[in-house]
Amino acid sequence: MNRTKTKMSSTLKSIYNRSTSFFTPTASRTDLSLSSTEFTKATNGTSLFPKVDPAVDGPDCDHDCESCFVNFPAKWSIDETDQLYGHVNGWATHLLVATGKSDWVRDVEDEKGSVMEALGKASVKPANGKLMLSASNMPPPSAYYEASPGHCPTTVLLLPAFTLIDNVTPSDVDDLTTHFIDPAPTNTTPLPNHSLTTRPEHPGRASTLPTSLPTPADTPTETLPTLNEAAAALTLNDPTTLTLSDPSTLSIPAPQPTHLTARPCPHKYLILLCSQKTRDARCGQSAPLLRREFERHLRPLRLYRDLNDERPGGVGIYFISHVGGHKYAANVMVYRKGENGEASQGIWLARVRPEDCEGIIKFTVLKGKVVKPERQLRGGFDRERGLVSW
């Protein structure tokens, strides 16, 4: 009898674990066993992203010089000799923390009482690869300014999931990692066929949030205990088993409780500009100038979104902390949302000047192409084509 109870309890635990995995509070569910080994390293920039061909695509600049009034300082000087492509270390996810500021202490993980500091010191680390952590000028909620230091709730943006997570305080970083970052897609998570919920070469592996619970075909073929037998096998002292108040009904387990809430990022595209002048004055100088020039080209297209504009679509432009390579300023990262609501491409450019902004909007942001890959492309990923630069 004890052996029967043990077997039934074990079977129920298995069913419980399978079902609860579908209720993790995240914008999308991804099979993280699909690793970057399925992706190919692009040997050069033009293999990763198409290069703009003026004969086909048209000019990258309309040469409306009369309206061009944004210029870098006269003594602007950066490294122009290093080869950029292929020297960026790969990253799996990217987390932007809303701080309402455009500059921070030299290492943002030293920002006292911040979510960045808590993540840096956390014992729970992301299980799905390297997390790129950036402070950003995204506006935090009003409660952020009203709470005591170290308890300020803020919003974070998780990429490539394009998911905003609200009410995050420094004490919540373990929950943030466990319930949101770990189950999220990464830069090397293959994009699904949009008409399917699984990848054909991996039957049964859900790449997006399933629309229903597993069908009976997904359950083991072994004979399962009846509900009355199951109820008899359950014990109140074992927290890993289900407790049934009525043996005739079996309720669906609730998700693990957390007060953090997730919602889709409304923007279709993101432009991230390094603005941290405590690391390099050139970043602090270039970011505001480039944002002004990007805005000038986005407004006629009705794509510009300011910091508090959450209309669907458009381009969000955010300042972020140091990403590396400030000697190649200005560094610009572009994330492009795909049909499934996640980033399909991430394109990292450097040596960007105001005169490059028009071409970046017309071709990189809107079409996923690069105007000057030999000079400006540092790296990135293309999840639709299964390519990365690392």
N, C-alpha and C positions, 0 to 999 in steps of 0.2 A: 504493500500500500504506500509506504513512504517513497519507494522508487517511482510509483505512478505519479504521486504528487510532485516529486522533483521534476519528472519529465514534463508534466503539464505546466508547472511553474516556469520552467525553462522555455517552453514553447511560447507561453504568453509573453514572457520578457522579450523574446525575439520579435513577436508581432508588435509589441509596444514600441520597441526601438525603431522598427521599420516605419511605423506610422508617425512617430514623433519627429522623425527626420524630415518629414514633409511640412512641418509647421514651424520651422525656425523663422523668427520674424525678420525677414530680409526680402529685398526687392526681387531677388532671383536666386534660384538654387542651382549650384553647379557641381558636377562630379569632379572633385579635385584630383582624382586619380589620373585624369587626362593631363599629362604633364607636358612640359615644354619640349620633350623629346619628339612630339608629334609636329613641332614647328621646325622650320628650316632657317638657318642663319643666312640672311641676304649678304652676299659678298661685297656689294657696293650699294651706294644710295639709290641709284637708278633701278636696281633690282628690287628694292624695298618699296619705293614710291615712284610713280611715273614722273619723268621730268617734263616740264612745260615745253611744248614745241610751239613757238610763235606762229609758224606757218599753219598749224592746226588749231591751236587754242586762242590765238590772237596775242597782242602785246600785253605784258604784265603791268604796263603803266600807260595811262592816257595822256601823259605829258601836259597835264593842266598846271603848269609851273606857276602860273599867276596865283593859284590858290594854295600852293604849298608854302606854308609859313613855319613849319616845325623843323628845326635843325638841332643836331647835337652841338655841344660846345666846340668852339673852334679848335681847341687843343685835344680833342677826343683821340685817344690812342689805345688800340687793342692789339692782341696777337693776330697777325694775318698769315703766319707761315705754317702753323701746325695743321696736320691733316685731322679733320674733326671726326669723320665717320668711323664707327666701329669701336670707339674708345669709351663709350658710355656703359657702365655696368647695368645689367638687366634689373628690372624691378617688377614685382608681381602686382602690387596694388599701390594706390596713391591716396593719401588721406590729407585733405585740406581742413584745417581747424579755423573756424571763424573767430577773429580777435578784434576786428574793427580797426586794426592798425596796419600801416604799410612798412614799418620797421620794427625790429625786435633786438633782443640781446644777441650777441654774436652767434651762439649756439641756441636755437630755439628750445631745445630740451632743458636749458638752464633758466627758462622763463618761469619765475617763481609762481607757484600756485596754479599753473596752467595745465591743460589737458596734454600739451606736448611734453611737459616735464613728467607727468604721470605715466605717459606711454613709454618714455625713455627708461623709467625706473621699474616698470611693471614686470612682475615675474611671469605673467602669461604673455607669450610672444605669438605673433601670427604663425599659424601652421601651414599656410599656403604660399610661402615664399617671402621675399624681401618687401617690406613696407616702406615706401617713400613718404616721409612725414613732412608736411609743409604748414607753417603758420600762414594765414591769409588775411586779407582785408575784408573778407565777407562780413557783413554786419551780424553780430550776435543778437539774441533776443534782449528785450529790455531788462529781463531778470538777471542778465549777465552783469549789469552795472549796479544792481541792487543787492546782490548776494555778498556775503562776506568772502574775503580772499580764500582761495582754495576750494570754494563751494559754488563757483559761478557756472551755471548751466549754459552751454553754448551749442552751436550746430556744427556738424562736420559733414564734409562732402567726400564720399567714397567713390573712387574710380578704379577700374573702368565701369563699375556698376551704374554710375550716374545716379547715386542714391544719397539723399540728404537724411541725416540722422539727428534728431532733435533731443534736447534736454541732457546733453552729455556733460557730466562734471568729472573732475579728476578721479573721484572715487569709482566712477563707472567704467574705467578703461578696460578692466577684465571682461565685463559684460559686452562692451563694444567689440572687443577682439573675438570673443567666443561666439556671440550670436549674430554678428554682422560681418566682420572682416573675414573670418575663417570660412563661412559658407559662401562668400561672394565670388563672382567670377574674377579671374586674374587676366593679365595681359596675354597669357598663353593658354587661356581656356578657349577651345575652338568654338566659333559661333555655330549655333544649330541651323539646320535647314528651317527656314521660317514657317514652313508648312507642317513640320514635324516637331514632336516633343523630345525625340531622341536622335542621336547621330546614328546613321545606318550601320557604320562599322563597329558601333558599340551598342547593340540592341539592349534596351532596358535601362540605359544610363540617361537619366533626365538631365538636359542641359538648361532647361528653364523651369520655372515653377510649375508643377503638374496641375492640370485642371481638375483632377479628381484623385481620390485615394487609389492605391494599387488595386487592380482587379484580381479576382480569384486566381487567374493564371499566374500572377506574380507571387502567390503564396506557395509554401512548400507542398509537395504532393502527399506528405505523410498525413495520417489521420489525426485530426485535431480533436481535443477534448470537447465535450458538450459544454454549454454555458454553465450548467449546474455543476459539472465536474470541475470546471475551471474555478468557479466560485469556492468550491470546497477546498481547492488546492491553494488558494490565495491566503496569505497571512498578513495580519495588520502590522507585524513587526518588521516586514521586509519592505523598505521604501521603494524597491525597484519593481514591485508587482503592482498590478491594478487592484483597487479595492472596489468591489461591487456592492452597492446598497441593495440592489435587486438582481438576483442571479439571472433573471429572464431578460435583462438588457445589458448591453456592453457599450459603454459610452466611449467616444473618441477622446483620447488624452489631450489636454490643453497644452499650449506651448509653455515652455519654461518662462515664468514671470519676469518681466523687466519693464521698467517705466520708460525705457528708450523707445522712440517711435521713428519709423522710417517712411519716407515719401520720395517719389521720383524727382530728380532735378528737372526743372522745366525747360532748361536750355537745350538746344540741339547741338550747339558747339561751345567749346570753352577755349579761351585764350588765356594762358597763365604767363605773367611777366614777373621775373625776379626783380624785386624792388629793395632788397636789403642793403642799405647803404652802410650798415655797421660791418658788413663783410667787404664791400667794395663800393666806393662812392659812385662809380660808373653805373651800377645797378640802380642806385637811388636817383640818379639823374635821368637815365634812359626810360625807366618804366612809365612815369607820368607823360613824357613826351610821346612815346609810342601809343599809349592808350588814347591820347588826344587824336593822333593821326588815324588809328584804327576806327575810332568813333566817327571821324569825318567821312570815312568810306562806307561805314555801316549804316549811317542814318538815311541816306538816299534809298538804300535797299530795305529799309524798315526792319533791320535785323539787330540794331543796337539795343542792348538791355543794360540799364544802370544797376547799381548794387541792390536796389529794392524792387526791381521790376521782375515779377515772376510770371509774366505772360508766357504761354507755351511757345517753344521755338526760339529763334534768335540766337545771338552770340553773347555769352557772359564773359566779361573780361575781369580777371582778378589779379591782384598783386600777391605774390607768394615769397616765402623766405628762400634763402640760398639753396640752389640746386647743384652747385658745382660748376666750375669753368667760368668764373667771373671775368677771367682775362679775355674771354670771347664775347663779352657783353655786346649787345643785349641778348640774353637767353629768353627764348619764347617757346612755350609748349602748347600744342594744339591737340585737343581731344575732339573727335568727331563721333557723334552718336549714330549707331546703326539702326536698322529697322526694328530690332528687338528691344530697343531702349537702352542698350549698353554701348560703351565706346567700341567701335569697330577698328579705329585707328588712333594711335598716339604718335605725334610727329614733333620731334625736338629740334628746334633750330637755334642757331647762334649767329653772332656778327650781324644782327638785324639792325637796320637803320630806318629812319622815317620813310625814306623813299622806297623801302621794300614793302611797306604796309599794304599798299593797294594790291600788289601781286599776291601777297599772303592771303588776303581776303578773297580775291577772285578765284584763286587756284588751290591754295593749300586748305583753307577753311572750307570752302564750298565744294571742292572737287577732289581733295586728297592728293594733289600733285605738288611738286616742289619746283620752284623757279630756279634756284641756284644750289642744287644738291652738292656740287663739288666744294663750294665755299661755305655753305651754311648748315647742311644737314649733319646733326650729331648722331641721331639714331631714332629708334621708335619701334612700333609694332603694327602689324596688319593682321587682325584676327580672322578676317574673311579669307585671306590668302595663306594663312599659316606661316607668316614670315616675321622675323625679329632681326634686330641689328646686333644682338649679342650671342 
